[in-house]
Amino acid sequence: MRIILIETRHAAMSESLPSSLAAAPAGQALTVQQVRAPEHSPEWASWLADLGFLPGEAVRVLRRGRFGDGNLVVRVGQSTFALRHAEAECIEVGQR
């Protein structure tokens, strides 16, 4: 987990960045850093790359499933997709 300190005139506040797209709050502008497939499904890496989840690409969670660990609606570049939580876990993200 990375912590970014933002200095303000009166105090310092920290903003924690999610490590994976699955942990990202809806609406936060992020950048794909890396895609890692789980051992049980190595083909996920190429499948996610084919969808546009490539390092440097802009990404944002638009909506989350009801319980927070279900499907996510995400925008990568100019495309919108629904991903399962397990697939979103494979996408490492950083600040935009």
Legacy VTK file of the C-alpha trace (Angstrom):
# vtk DataFile Version 3.0
C-alpha trace
ASCII
DATASET POLYDATA
POINTS 96 float
0.000 0.000 0.000
1.315 3.447 -0.893
0.560 6.577 1.117
0.711 10.004 -0.451
1.087 12.993 1.810
-0.566 16.159 0.636
0.538 19.329 2.381
-2.075 21.981 3.001
-1.706 25.385 4.584
-2.945 24.203 7.961
-2.187 20.511 8.194
-0.990 17.446 6.337
-3.474 14.811 5.284
-2.831 11.418 3.779
-4.611 9.754 0.903
-4.341 6.014 0.569
-4.301 4.598 -2.935
-5.834 1.216 -3.710
-3.416 -1.520 -4.731
-5.861 -3.217 -7.096
-8.840 -2.102 -9.109
-11.015 -4.287 -6.875
-10.141 -2.065 -3.885
-10.664 1.244 -5.700
-13.579 3.444 -4.679
-16.101 4.351 -7.371
-15.206 7.527 -9.223
-11.481 7.724 -8.460
-9.320 8.404 -11.545
-6.517 5.828 -11.675
-3.895 4.425 -14.032
-3.249 0.765 -14.764
0.219 -0.099 -13.444
0.346 -3.829 -14.117
-1.853 -6.861 -14.777
-1.123 -10.139 -12.988
-3.091 -13.302 -13.653
-3.725 -15.849 -10.891
-1.976 -19.210 -11.175
-5.292 -21.010 -11.750
-6.165 -18.769 -14.748
-3.008 -17.522 -16.505
-5.062 -16.645 -19.610
-6.703 -13.769 -17.708
-3.638 -11.551 -18.280
-3.935 -11.670 -22.072
-7.739 -11.431 -21.911
-7.569 -8.288 -19.752
-4.897 -6.823 -22.050
-7.161 -7.488 -25.061
-9.899 -5.484 -23.294
-7.503 -2.536 -22.897
-6.146 -2.999 -19.364
-2.592 -2.031 -20.282
0.040 -0.174 -18.225
-0.492 3.583 -18.435
-4.156 3.363 -19.451
-6.712 5.491 -17.584
-9.183 3.438 -15.518
-12.065 4.188 -13.156
-14.613 2.122 -11.233
-18.041 3.452 -12.186
-20.184 1.204 -9.999
-19.771 -1.636 -7.501
-21.951 -4.629 -6.790
-24.284 -4.603 -3.836
-21.951 -6.220 -1.281
-18.621 -4.783 -2.401
-17.095 -8.075 -3.512
-19.283 -8.748 -6.539
-19.128 -7.368 -10.054
-17.704 -3.944 -10.869
-18.541 -1.692 -13.792
-15.287 -0.095 -14.911
-14.166 2.279 -17.629
-10.773 1.774 -19.244
-9.889 4.302 -21.914
-13.144 4.939 -23.781
-14.675 1.488 -23.111
-16.916 0.280 -20.284
-16.893 -3.314 -18.968
-18.278 -5.408 -16.144
-15.576 -7.352 -14.284
-15.827 -9.933 -11.547
-14.083 -9.026 -8.301
-11.442 -11.723 -8.906
-10.595 -10.237 -12.317
-10.371 -6.703 -10.904
-7.947 -8.026 -8.260
-5.512 -8.809 -11.098
-5.266 -5.141 -12.147
-2.750 -3.131 -10.123
-3.527 0.595 -10.217
-1.897 3.859 -9.191
-2.658 7.564 -9.107
-3.679 9.263 -12.346
LINES 1 97
96 0 1 2 3 4 5 6 7 8 9 10 11 12 13 14 15 16 17 18 19 20 21 22 23 24 25 26 27 28 29 30 31 32 33 34 35 36 37 38 39 40 41 42 43 44 45 46 47 48 49 50 51 52 53 54 55 56 57 58 59 60 61 62 63 64 65 66 67 68 69 70 71 72 73 74 75 76 77 78 79 80 81 82 83 84 85 86 87 88 89 90 91 92 93 94 95
